[in-house]
Every structure is written in structure tokens, then in C-alpha cells.
Amino acid sequence: MTLWLDIAVQTPAHSQIGGLLTYRHFRQSRETGMPTEGALVRVPLGSRSLLGVIWAIHDSPPADLRADSVRDIEGLLEGIAPLPAVWRQMVQFAAQYYQRSVGEVAMAALPPQLRDLSAIQMGRRLKKQARASTDETPFAPGLALSKQQSDTLAQITAQPGPFLIFGATGSGKTEVYLQAVQRQLESDPLAQALLMVPEINLTPQLEERVNARFGAERVVSMHSGMTPAQRLNSWMAAHAGKARIVLGTRMAVFASLPHLQLIVVDEEHDPSYKQQEGARYSARDLAVYRGRLEGAKVILGSATPSLESWHHSRPAAQGGRYQRLVMPERVGAGQLPFVRRVDMNKQPRKTVLSSQLLTDIQARIQRGEQCMLLLNRRGYAPVLHCADCGWKSECSHCSAFRVFHKLDRTLRCHHCGFTERVPRACPSCGNADISPMGRGTEQLEEHLAELLVNVRRPDGQAVRILRIDADSTKHKGALESQLAQVHSGEVDVLVGTQMIAKGHDFRRITLVAAINPDNALFSSDFRAPERLFSLLMQAGGRAGRDAGQSSQSEMWVQTFHPQHDVFAALKQHDYPAFAASQLKQREQASLPPLSYQALLRADARSQAVAQLFLNATSQALQAQAAQDPSMAELLNQVSLFPAVPMSMQRVANVERAQMLIESASRMALQKVLATLQPLMHSVRSSPEHKGLIRWLVDVDPLAI
């Protein structure tokens, strides 16, 4: 008996074989395993052996296919249950919506080691997993809930959702999540829950808390920092139903969970939920889709929700799709910090820290309190500069400057990684007097040490300053060690990038200061004010979390534009007013979430080739519309803009261009994108596009 199998394998959408591939299976005897939909198989592709997922099974070959050209599968991965139909449906939707191949999305969702293990090695893994004991210990009791938390939890229990918990920093959202998970798991012995966080390495406290509450054997993690073996073990435990809770980053939205009943997306506003390489999916949006698909409840939570989620949580009578639950009060009567705006126009030129802020920092250190300074730029200085000839430390491979790192005396590009020793003199004119321009966290740390050299802690010891950024935490275990120092009180002043503003429960911090946050105010990216407001609100939320603190917590914002709407709303901790203002502006400009966007991006050896490819694709689409009335009608609902260089035009010697497509109709935009796929393949074959490297589609882009 011969079966014809449609199989998803790893083939990118921009290749000529981006769809499902047909293979053959000849069943020779009753003992031979019978393939089923969702089963994992090994198949040949060219000279390689690839992992695949059976998507459909047919008794006869497709009509347009020569039977003798079809290859046989190499074998089934026995012992692993087939992937559920709802999982395949979600992958199919993600591939279609984000304009990728099904196989590309499916294979990215599976642990890489599945592709490499032999049948013997896989058998050993399965035996080991079968011997693993199931944790029968009861869950640890949760914390006592405030009335605000109890009311929120009651609504989650009684209503279908999806829910958006709009809760102030320190309002106890995490405890609501955990008790919602606990109720779900206790009501059904098979139930599973997915708890998503933006960056697992930034929330070690949550990982410890979940393990302590539910037992480490019931919890598995899924994130890119794990080894291939760890990722495989976690995936198999979840797929088999042994793991009751999956705690992970955006990749966890594709975890195979046969009994999924609850999904929590913490800090749902965070841009980290949008994948920026390969299949550019939004894990937050897919979580909502998956919840609807599987009948699971979905909880989104944030103190500063994304404007998309905020818009979707408007009253149902106005078209809202989410239920908004508000938690404005901090647990234990802790107060939100008082916001002070410092007008840097009135400070002496080149002032780093205003005299008022410095005085307050000194006073808090002497009282034994902690301070946190946020400067969202790592390194010592963004640029090294020669005043004589104007030379700057540009990267020879990217449209960016190399950052000066004083500790190891290097100039380092944060885009392509190109690193060189700092030159002794200007490479252009030979001037020995080259100097840093601007400030990074290294320089701020050094400057603080100079300013606080005579200040003493209550025990008489010198001030301790700690810097946390991508450079100081690159070694394994460094972040956990540094955070432990902050929590234990060993650190007086914490300096860092946005890494320190997300999700940390710093109980001793009473002062937060934002140094030079103005860069994002006048960005060409319409989302920049939203991101800045969110970052500052989250950073300010690290202060005053302990209600027992004797002094009023404060947030200082040093700005040259103190009357800007962002800072005015921040001073009042008024996210709803800020959101209303931003949504009004976006409605007037027909921007998301009141419209829908996609970017076509091309990478090439030259900027001219990249733009030529995109413009040729647009012209081919318009030519097709001239001959097809239905396509012409569709194009009337869509705006196609000319190709332009990306803001970061060159990275690693690759030129990048983009073309924006916009529409008030999501369906119209999707239909146009689907039409563009074969057109781009056709256009690419032209000799004039010889220097084209790749192209991609970014649906619902976060940065333009």
C-alpha cells in the first residue's frame, strides 16, 4: 500500500520550495509503522536528511506530480506522539499571516536536537523520561490577596476573556497570575499553563517563585539561553503532558501543550515579544489566537499596555475584544514615586547630574537607601571624535558609529561586532587629541564614583556603585550574581540600561533617575514616544515598592523638554491620558492600531539593487492590477510607498532597503501580501537583480 504524504520541512519562504513537499511511504507489512498526521519523520532533501512533520496523507499522488519523481521518507520518529491538530492549525495560521513557509515556522518551533538524535539516542531519552517520577506534592499556598487582587482573580475565574490586567507597578499582578494558574491546575489534574515573560534572564525571581510554588518537577523553561539538550527535555516533558507549567520567552508560544488551559503574557507591551529574525511573529498576538483556538483563557498584563492591547480593551460597545481589569493600587499601601522634572536648559553646560539630583542621591545613600540611574546607552561613549578634522569612529561595515569602551580600550560596533583597539591618534589627520562624544553607562559609572568619593554609607564605608548592562552581564551567572548584590543591600547606586527597568522587585530602591531620555522624543518612528513612556514608567516603578520605607520615593527626569506630553503624563502616572493622546494622533494619521502595516525588505550588495527589486515588485503588482479588475479593486484599499533605505542602511556590508505597505483593512493587506509572494520570485529571476541577497516580509512591524 502506497501513501502520499504532504510534509513540512525547513525551507524559507524566499526559496523556490517554500511550501509543503510531497513524499511517498510504502507499507510493506503490518508490522511497519503507519504514518499519521502530525507525526515526526526524517526525509531526504537534496543530499541532506531533514526532520519533517506530516501535514496531510493521501491515497493517490497529486495530479500535477510525476509519481516516479517522488522520494520515500527515511523513517518515522517512533515513541513521540503526533503533534496535535490545533498545534498544526496555529503554525499554519502563523505561516500564512506572517508570510513564511509552514515548514520554516514548524521547524523553528521544535527543539533543534530532534533533528540530530539517532533512533537509539531517542529511545534512551524516551526511557529516561518514562522513568521520571511525577511530583505529587501539593502546591505551596499563595500569598494573602488584597481586595483589588481578589476582585481581579474572581473576574478571571468567572469570565471567558481574553483579559488585559492594567495594574500599577507593584500592584501584585504576578500573584494574581500564579493564583489563576493554581486554580486552573487544581481544577483539572491534566491541565497545563503557559506563562510567558519577555526575557527570561531578566526575571530570575519569577522563575524561583514559580518553582517554589508549584514544584520544580512540574515546571519547565523554554528560552534561547538553554542548551540543545535542555530544550529537548523541556519540549518532550511539555509534549507528553508531564510538565504542568511552561515558563518561557516568545518561542514558548509554539510549545506543544496537549492540555493547555491558561496562557499568561506578562509585560505584554515589551517589544521582545516580536521576533526580529526569520519568521517575524508577535508571540503576544499568537498567544491570543492560540487561546481562542484551544479554548484556553488568556491573560495579558502590564503597567503600560501596548496601544494595540489598550485599544482592543476598550468597551465592547465600541468594538473592544478584550476585558480590561484595572489594579491601580500598590500592594501594602506602597506609594508610586513622586516625579520631578529637571530642566537641563537651566543647568551649567555639560552637566551630567544636576546639583539637586546629586544632593538627593547623597542624602539617600547616607540614610542607607538605594538609588537607580537609567541611561539607555552602554559603553563609555557612543562616538570617538577628532575636533581638528571631524573624524568620527564610524564602522567600516555598517551605517553606524563604533562605541568607545574604555575598560578594554576598544571601539566596538554593536550591530556587526567589528572591534578594533582605540587608535593612539586620529586615523585621518594624526591629531593625538581624540575625545569621546556623548555618554554611556561606563562613563556615568566612572563620573558617579568621582562625585561620591567623599560620601559614606551609614556604616562608614565607601559608596558601592554597580553597573548592569549587556557588557557587564555577558558571562554566565553574572546577572544573577549582580542582582543578588542589589537585593542584599551591598549596592548603593545601580547604574544601567533598560535591563534594570524590567520586572525586578528591588525592595530597597527609593530613588530612580532617568539621564538624558530625550533622544526618543523626536524620532522618525511613530512608536518612539510609546516606548519611552513605557520605559520610564517601568523604571520609576522600581522605586518605593516597600511600604515600610520612611522617605518618599522619587523619580527624577533630566530633560531639555520638561513640558513635553510624555513627561507631563509621566508626572501624573497617567497612562490612560497618554494612551488617549497617542491614539488620537494615530487616528488622525491613520497609523496602527487604527490601520495595518507591512514592510517589504530587501538585502543586497548595493542600495540601488535593493531599491530596484522592491520598486520592480510594486510595478509588477500594479501591472497585474491593470489586467485584473478584482486586483485593481484590492489595490484601491492599499497604499504602496516607494522603496527607501532603512534607517540603519548598511549592516555587515549588506545594504538594506524597505517598502511600506499600509491599509485600513487587515484582510486587504493580507491578500496583497499573498499576491506579492509569487511576484517577488518572478522579479528576482531578472538579471538586473543579480546582487540581491534575500528579501522578507515583516507584518505588523514594530520599527519603521
C-alpha positions in Angstrom: 0.0 0.0 0.0 1.5 3.4 -1.1 0.7 6.6 0.8 1.5 10.1 -0.4 2.5 12.5 2.4 2.5 16.3 2.4 5.4 17.1 4.8 6.6 20.4 6.3 10.4 20.8 6.3 12.8 23.6 6.9 12.5 25.7 3.7 12.5 29.5 3.9 9.7 31.5 2.1 12.1 33.3 -0.2 13.3 29.9 -1.6 11.6 28.3 -4.6 10.4 25.4 -2.5 8.7 27.2 0.3 5.6 25.1 0.6 4.7 21.6 1.7 6.7 18.8 -0.1 5.2 15.5 -1.2 6.9 12.2 -0.2 6.0 8.6 -0.5 5.6 5.9 2.1 5.3 2.2 1.0 3.8 0.0 3.7 5.4 -3.4 3.2 3.9 -5.3 6.2 1.5 -4.9 9.1 4.5 -4.6 11.4 5.7 -1.4 9.7 4.6 1.7 11.5 1.7 3.6 9.8 2.3 7.3 9.4 -0.3 9.7 10.9 -0.9 13.4 10.5 1.3 15.3 12.9 3.9 12.6 13.2 7.6 13.5 13.0 9.6 11.9 10.2 13.0 12.1 8.6 13.0 12.8 4.9 15.7 13.4 2.2 16.0 16.8 0.6 18.9 17.0 -1.9 21.8 15.4 -0.2 20.6 16.2 3.3 18.4 14.3 5.7 15.8 16.6 7.4 13.3 16.5 10.1 9.7 17.0 8.9 6.1 17.0 10.2 3.4 15.1 8.3 0.7 17.7 7.4 -1.6 15.6 5.3 -1.9 12.0 4.0 -3.4 11.0 0.6 -4.1 7.7 -1.1 -3.0 8.9 -4.6 -0.4 11.3 -5.8 -1.3 14.9 -6.8 -2.5 15.2 -10.3 0.3 17.6 -11.4 3.1 15.4 -10.0 5.0 12.6 -11.7 4.9 9.6 -9.3 8.4 8.5 -10.2 9.9 11.8 -9.2 8.7 11.5 -5.5 11.2 10.2 -2.9 10.4 7.9 0.0 10.6 9.0 3.6 13.5 7.7 5.6 11.6 6.8 8.7 9.2 7.8 11.5 10.4 9.1 14.9 8.7 6.5 16.9 7.8 6.9 20.5 6.9 10.6 20.2 3.1 11.3 20.0 2.0 13.2 16.9 1.7 16.9 17.1 -1.9 17.9 17.8 -4.2 19.2 15.1 -4.7 22.5 16.9 -0.9 23.0 17.1 -0.6 22.4 13.3 -3.5 24.8 12.8 -1.7 27.5 14.8 1.5 27.0 12.9 -0.4 27.1 9.6 -2.1 30.4 10.6 1.3 32.0 11.8 2.9 31.0 8.5 0.1 32.4 6.4 -0.3 35.6 8.4 3.4 36.4 8.7 4.1 35.3 5.1 6.5 32.5 5.9 6.6 28.9 4.8 4.8 26.3 7.0 8.0 24.3 7.4 10.0 27.3 8.5 7.6 28.1 11.3 7.1 24.5 12.3 10.8 23.6 12.5 11.6 26.8 14.4 9.0 25.7 17.0 10.7 22.3 17.5 13.9 21.7 19.5 16.9 21.6 17.2 18.2 18.3 18.8 15.2 16.4 17.4 16.8 16.7 14.0 20.1 15.3 15.2 19.4 12.3 17.5 19.6 8.8 16.1 16.8 6.3 16.8 18.9 4.7 19.6 19.6 8.0 21.3 15.9 9.0 21.0 14.9 5.7 22.6 17.2 6.3 25.5 15.7 9.8 26.0 12.2 8.3 26.0 13.1 5.6 28.5 14.6 8.2 30.8 11.5 10.4 30.6 9.2 7.4 31.3 11.2 6.7 34.5 10.9 10.3 35.7 8.7 10.5 38.7 5.7 12.7 38.8 5.6 15.3 41.6 2.6 14.5 43.8 3.3 17.1 46.5 0.6 19.7 47.0 1.1 23.2 45.7 2.6 25.7 48.2 0.0 28.2 49.5 -0.2 31.5 47.8 0.1 34.9 49.5 -2.9 36.6 51.0 -4.6 38.7 48.4 -5.8 42.3 48.7 -9.4 43.1 47.8 -8.1 44.5 44.5 -6.3 41.3 43.7 -9.3 39.1 44.8 -11.7 41.0 42.7 -9.4 40.7 39.6 -9.0 36.9 40.2 -12.7 36.5 40.6 -13.4 38.1 37.3 -10.8 36.0 35.6 -12.5 32.9 37.0 -16.0 33.9 36.0 -15.4 35.4 32.6 -14.0 33.9 29.4 -11.5 36.7 28.5 -9.1 37.5 26.9 -8.1 39.8 29.8 -5.9 42.8 30.0 -4.7 43.5 33.5 -3.8 47.1 33.7 -2.0 47.2 37.0 0.4 49.7 38.5 3.9 48.6 39.1 3.9 46.8 42.5 0.1 46.2 42.4 0.6 42.4 42.7 -0.2 41.2 39.2 2.3 38.3 39.5 0.5 36.9 42.5 -2.8 37.1 40.5 -1.2 35.2 37.6 0.1 32.5 39.9 -3.2 32.0 41.8 -5.1 31.9 38.4 -2.6 29.2 37.3 -3.1 27.3 40.6 -6.9 27.3 40.4 -6.7 26.0 36.8 -4.3 23.2 37.7 -6.2 22.2 40.8 -9.5 22.0 38.9 -8.1 19.6 36.3 -5.3 17.0 37.0 -4.2 17.2 33.4 -4.4 21.0 32.8 -1.3 22.8 31.6 -0.5 26.5 31.7 1.9 28.7 29.7 3.5 31.6 31.5 5.3 33.9 29.1 7.9 36.6 30.0 9.7 39.0 27.7 13.3 38.0 28.7 13.8 35.0 31.0 17.3 36.2 32.1 15.8 39.4 33.4 13.3 37.7 35.7 15.1 35.1 37.7 12.9 36.0 40.7 9.8 34.8 38.8 11.5 31.5 37.9 12.4 30.9 41.5 8.9 31.9 42.7 7.1 29.6 40.2 9.4 26.6 41.1 8.8 27.2 44.8 5.1 27.5 44.4 4.4 24.5 42.1 7.4 22.3 42.5 10.4 22.3 40.1 9.4 18.9 38.6 6.1 20.4 37.3 7.8 23.4 35.7 10.0 23.6 32.6 11.6 26.6 31.0 11.9 27.4 27.3 14.2 30.1 26.0 17.2 30.6 23.7 19.7 30.6 26.6 19.2 26.9 27.2 21.4 24.1 25.8 20.0 21.9 23.0 19.7 19.0 25.4 17.8 21.2 28.0 15.4 22.5 25.3 14.7 19.0 24.1 14.0 17.7 27.6 11.6 20.7 28.3 9.8 20.2 25.0 9.3 16.5 25.5 8.0 17.0 29.1 5.5 19.5 27.8 4.5 17.5 24.8 3.9 14.4 26.9 1.8 16.4 29.4 4.2 15.7 32.3 5.1 19.4 32.7 2.1 21.3 34.1 3.7 24.7 33.6 5.9 26.1 30.8 7.7 29.3 31.7 9.3 30.8 28.6 10.0 33.7 26.3 8.4 34.3 22.9 9.4 30.9 21.5 7.3 29.2 24.1 4.1 30.3 22.4 4.7 27.4 20.0 5.3 24.8 22.7 3.3 21.6 22.2 0.9 21.5 25.2 -1.9 18.9 24.7 -3.9 20.1 27.7 -3.4 23.8 27.6 -6.0 25.8 29.6 -4.4 29.1 30.5 -1.9 31.5 28.9 -0.3 34.4 30.8 1.7 37.1 28.9 3.5 39.2 31.5 4.7 42.7 30.5 2.7 42.3 27.3 3.9 45.6 26.0 7.5 44.6 25.7 8.9 44.7 22.1 10.9 41.5 22.9 7.7 39.5 22.1 8.1 40.4 18.4 10.6 38.1 16.7 13.1 40.1 14.7 14.8 37.4 12.7 13.4 34.7 10.4 9.6 34.3 10.9 8.8 37.7 12.4 5.8 36.7 14.5 4.3 38.5 17.5 4.2 36.0 20.4 1.6 38.2 22.2 -0.8 38.2 19.3 -0.3 34.5 18.7 -1.0 33.8 22.3 -4.4 35.4 22.0 -5.1 33.5 18.8 -4.0 30.2 20.4 -6.2 30.8 23.4 -9.2 31.3 21.1 -8.2 28.2 19.1 -7.8 25.9 22.1 -10.4 27.3 24.4 -7.8 28.5 26.9 -8.1 31.6 28.9 -5.6 34.3 28.1 -4.3 37.0 30.5 -2.2 39.9 29.3 -0.7 42.1 31.9 1.2 45.4 32.1 1.5 48.7 33.9 2.0 50.3 30.5 0.0 48.2 28.0 0.8 48.4 24.3 -1.5 50.8 22.5 -2.8 47.8 20.4 -3.9 45.9 23.6 -5.2 49.1 25.1 -7.3 49.8 22.0 -8.6 46.2 21.9 -9.7 46.5 25.6 -12.0 49.5 25.1 -15.7 48.8 25.9 -17.3 46.1 23.9 -19.9 48.5 22.6 -17.1 50.5 20.9 -15.6 47.3 19.3 -13.3 46.1 22.1 -12.3 42.5 22.1 -10.5 42.2 25.5 -11.8 42.6 29.0 -9.8 45.3 30.9 -9.2 44.7 34.6 -7.8 47.6 36.5 -5.4 47.4 39.5 -4.3 51.0 40.3 -3.1 50.4 43.9 0.2 49.0 45.1 0.1 46.1 47.5 0.7 47.0 51.1 0.0 50.7 50.6 3.3 51.4 48.9 3.2 54.7 47.0 4.2 55.4 43.4 7.3 57.7 43.3 6.9 61.4 43.1 8.2 62.6 39.7 10.5 65.6 39.5 11.4 67.1 36.1 14.8 68.8 35.9 15.1 71.4 33.1 18.6 70.9 31.8 18.4 74.1 29.9 18.9 75.9 33.2 21.9 73.8 34.3 25.5 74.6 33.5 26.7 73.4 30.1 27.9 69.7 30.0 26.2 69.0 33.4 25.7 65.2 33.8 23.9 65.2 37.1 22.1 68.3 38.3 23.1 69.6 41.7 19.6 68.9 43.1 19.7 65.3 42.0 23.2 64.8 43.3 22.3 66.2 46.7 19.3 63.8 46.9 21.4 60.8 45.9 23.9 61.6 48.6 21.2 62.0 51.3 19.6 58.7 50.4 22.9 56.8 50.5 23.7 58.3 53.9 20.3 57.0 55.1 21.1 53.5 53.8 18.7 53.7 50.8 19.5 52.6 47.3 19.3 54.7 44.1 19.0 53.6 40.4 20.2 55.6 37.4 18.9 54.7 34.0 21.0 55.6 30.9 19.9 53.5 27.9 23.3 53.5 26.2 26.0 51.1 27.0 29.8 51.6 26.6 31.8 54.7 27.7 30.8 57.0 24.8 28.7 56.5 21.6 31.4 58.1 19.4 35.1 58.9 19.4 35.8 62.2 17.7 38.6 64.4 16.3 38.0 68.1 16.7 40.6 69.0 14.1 39.4 67.2 11.0 35.9 66.0 12.1 36.8 62.2 12.0 34.4 60.0 14.0 34.6 56.4 14.9 32.4 55.1 12.1 32.1 51.4 11.4 33.5 50.4 8.0 30.9 47.7 7.6 27.7 49.5 8.9 25.9 52.8 8.8 26.7 53.3 12.5 29.4 54.5 14.8 31.6 52.2 16.8 31.1 52.7 20.5 34.1 53.5 22.7 34.6 51.0 25.5 37.1 52.4 28.0 37.6 49.3 30.1 39.2 47.3 27.3 40.2 50.3 25.2 38.2 49.1 22.1 36.0 50.6 19.5 33.1 48.2 19.0 30.2 48.1 16.6 27.1 47.0 18.4 25.5 45.9 15.0 28.1 43.7 13.3 30.6 43.2 16.2 33.6 44.7 14.4 36.1 45.6 17.1 39.4 47.4 17.0 41.8 48.8 19.6 41.4 52.6 20.2 43.9 54.4 17.9 46.7 56.4 19.5 45.9 59.3 17.2 43.3 60.3 14.7 43.4 57.9 11.7 42.6 60.7 9.4 44.9 63.6 10.4 47.2 62.2 13.0 45.9 64.5 15.8 46.7 62.9 19.2 43.8 64.6 20.9 40.8 62.5 20.0 38.0 62.6 22.6 34.7 60.9 23.4 31.3 62.4 22.5 28.2 61.7 24.5 27.9 59.3 27.4 27.3 55.7 28.1 26.9 53.7 31.2 30.6 53.1 31.7 31.3 56.9 31.8 28.3 57.5 34.1 29.6 54.9 36.5 33.1 56.5 36.5 31.6 60.0 36.9 29.5 58.9 39.8 32.5 57.4 41.6 34.2 60.8 41.3 31.2 62.7 42.6 30.5 60.4 45.5 34.1 59.7 46.6 33.6 61.5 50.0 30.1 60.2 50.7 29.8 57.4 53.3 27.2 54.8 54.0 25.6 54.6 57.5 28.3 52.0 58.5 31.0 54.4 57.4 32.1 52.5 54.4 32.6 54.0 50.9 29.8 54.1 48.4 29.3 51.0 46.2 28.3 51.5 42.6 27.3 48.7 40.3 26.7 48.8 36.6 24.3 46.3 34.9 24.2 46.3 31.1 24.9 43.8 28.2 28.6 44.2 28.7 28.8 43.6 32.4 26.5 40.6 32.3 27.9 38.7 29.2 29.4 35.9 31.3 27.2 33.1 32.6 25.8 33.7 36.0 26.9 37.4 36.1 23.4 38.9 36.0 22.2 36.6 38.8 25.2 37.5 41.0 24.8 41.2 40.4 21.1 41.2 41.1 21.8 39.3 44.4 24.1 42.1 45.4 21.4 44.7 44.8 18.8 42.7 46.8 21.1 42.1 49.7 21.8 45.8 50.1 25.5 45.6 49.1 25.0 48.1 46.3 24.2 51.8 47.0 23.8 53.1 43.4 22.7 50.9 40.5 23.6 52.2 37.0 22.3 50.5 33.9 20.4 50.3 30.6 16.8 49.2 30.2 17.9 45.8 31.6 17.4 47.2 35.1 14.0 48.7 34.3 12.1 45.5 33.6 10.3 43.3 36.1 12.7 43.5 39.0 11.4 43.7 42.6 14.0 46.0 44.2 12.7 46.5 47.7 15.4 49.0 48.9 15.4 51.5 46.0 13.8 54.8 46.8 15.2 57.0 44.0 15.2 56.4 40.2 16.8 58.9 37.8 16.5 59.0 34.0 19.6 60.5 32.5 19.2 62.0 29.0 15.9 60.3 27.9 15.3 63.0 25.2 16.7 61.0 22.2 13.4 59.2 21.6 11.2 62.3 21.8 11.7 63.4 18.1 12.4 60.1 16.4 11.0 59.4 13.0 9.5 56.2 14.4 5.9 57.0 15.5 6.2 54.3 18.2 9.1 56.0 19.9 7.1 58.1 22.4 5.1 55.0 23.4 8.4 53.0 24.1 9.9 55.9 26.0 6.9 56.4 28.2 6.7 52.7 28.9 10.4 52.5 29.8 10.3 55.5 32.1 7.1 54.2 33.8 8.6 50.8 34.3 11.9 52.3 35.6 10.0 54.5 38.0 8.1 51.5 39.2 11.3 50.0 40.7 11.2 52.7 43.4 9.1 52.7 46.6 8.0 49.1 46.4 8.5 48.6 50.2 5.6 50.3 52.1 7.8 50.4 55.2 10.3 52.9 53.8 10.4 56.1 55.8 11.1 58.5 53.0 9.0 59.4 49.9 10.3 57.6 46.8 11.1 59.8 43.8 11.8 59.6 40.1 14.0 62.3 38.6 13.8 63.0 34.9 16.6 65.2 33.5 15.4 66.7 30.2 15.7 69.6 27.9 12.0 69.4 27.1 10.3 69.3 30.5 6.9 70.3 29.1 6.7 67.5 26.6 3.5 65.5 26.7 5.4 62.3 27.6 6.9 63.8 30.8 3.6 65.6 31.7 1.7 62.3 31.7 4.6 60.6 33.5 4.5 63.1 36.3 0.8 62.2 36.9 1.4 58.4 36.4 -1.4 58.8 33.9 -1.1 56.1 31.3 -4.8 56.4 30.2 -4.3 60.1 29.4 -1.1 59.4 27.5 -2.7 56.5 25.6 -5.8 58.6 24.7 -3.5 61.4 23.3 -1.4 58.9 21.3 -4.4 57.1 19.9 -6.0 60.4 18.8 -2.8 61.3 17.0 -2.6 57.9 15.3 -6.2 58.0 14.3 -5.6 61.4 12.6 -2.5 60.0 10.8 -4.2 56.6 10.0 -1.5 54.7 11.9 -1.7 51.4 13.9 -3.7 50.2 15.7 -6.2 52.2 13.6 -4.6 50.7 10.4 -2.4 47.8 9.4 1.1 47.8 8.0 3.7 45.5 6.5 7.3 46.1 5.4 8.9 44.5 2.4 12.6 44.5 3.0 15.4 43.6 0.6 19.1 43.0 1.4 21.6 43.4 -1.4 25.2 44.1 -2.3 24.2 47.6 -3.3 21.5 50.0 -2.2 20.5 50.5 -5.8 19.8 46.8 -6.4 17.8 46.6 -3.1 15.5 49.5 -4.0 15.2 48.4 -7.6 14.0 45.0 -6.6 11.3 46.5 -4.3 10.1 49.1 -6.8 10.0 46.4 -9.6 7.9 44.3 -7.3 5.5 47.2 -6.8 5.3 47.9 -10.5 4.6 44.2 -11.3 1.7 44.3 -8.8 0.3 47.4 -10.4 0.7 45.8 -13.9 -1.2 42.8 -12.7 -4.0 45.1 -11.3 -4.3 46.8 -14.7 -5.3 43.5 -16.2 -7.4 42.1 -13.3 -10.3 44.3 -12.0 -10.5 42.4 -8.7 -6.9 43.1 -8.0 -7.4 46.7 -9.0 -10.2 47.0 -6.5 -8.0 45.4 -3.9 -5.2 47.8 -4.5 -7.5 50.8 -4.1 -7.7 49.8 -0.4 -3.9 49.7 0.0 -1.1 52.3 -0.1 2.2 51.2 -1.5 5.0 53.6 -0.8 8.3 53.8 -2.8 11.3 51.9 -1.6 13.7 53.8 0.7 16.9 53.0 2.6 16.3 51.6 6.1 17.3 53.9 9.0 20.2 51.6 9.6 21.1 51.4 5.9 24.1 49.1 5.9 24.9 46.3 8.4 27.9 43.9 7.9 28.4 45.2 4.4 24.9 44.4 3.4 22.7 47.3 2.0 19.1 47.3 3.3 16.0 48.9 1.8 12.4 48.8 2.7 8.9 49.5 1.2 5.9 50.2 3.4 2.5 48.8 2.6 -0.4 50.2 4.6 -4.2 49.6 4.6 -7.2 50.3 6.8 -8.3 46.7 6.1 -6.3 43.8 7.5 -7.9 41.4 5.0 -7.0 43.6 2.0 -3.4 43.9 3.2 -3.1 40.1 3.7 -4.5 39.4 0.2 -2.0 41.8 -1.4 0.9 40.2 0.5 -0.1 36.8 -0.6 -0.2 38.0 -4.2 3.3 39.5 -3.8 5.0 36.3 -2.9 5.0 34.7 -6.4 5.7 38.1 -7.9 8.8 38.5 -5.9 10.1 35.1 -7.0 9.4 36.2 -10.6 11.1 39.6 -10.2 14.1 38.1 -8.5 15.0 36.0 -11.5 15.7 39.1 -13.6 19.4 39.6 -14.4 19.3 43.2 -13.1 18.7 41.9 -9.6 21.8 39.7 -9.5 23.2 41.4 -6.4 20.0 40.6 -4.3 20.8 38.5 -1.2 17.4 38.0 0.3 14.0 39.5 0.8 11.5 39.2 3.6 8.1 40.4 4.7 7.5 42.0 8.2 3.8 42.0 9.1 2.8 44.4 11.9 6.4 45.8 12.1 7.4 47.5 15.4 10.1 49.7 13.9 10.0 51.6 10.6 
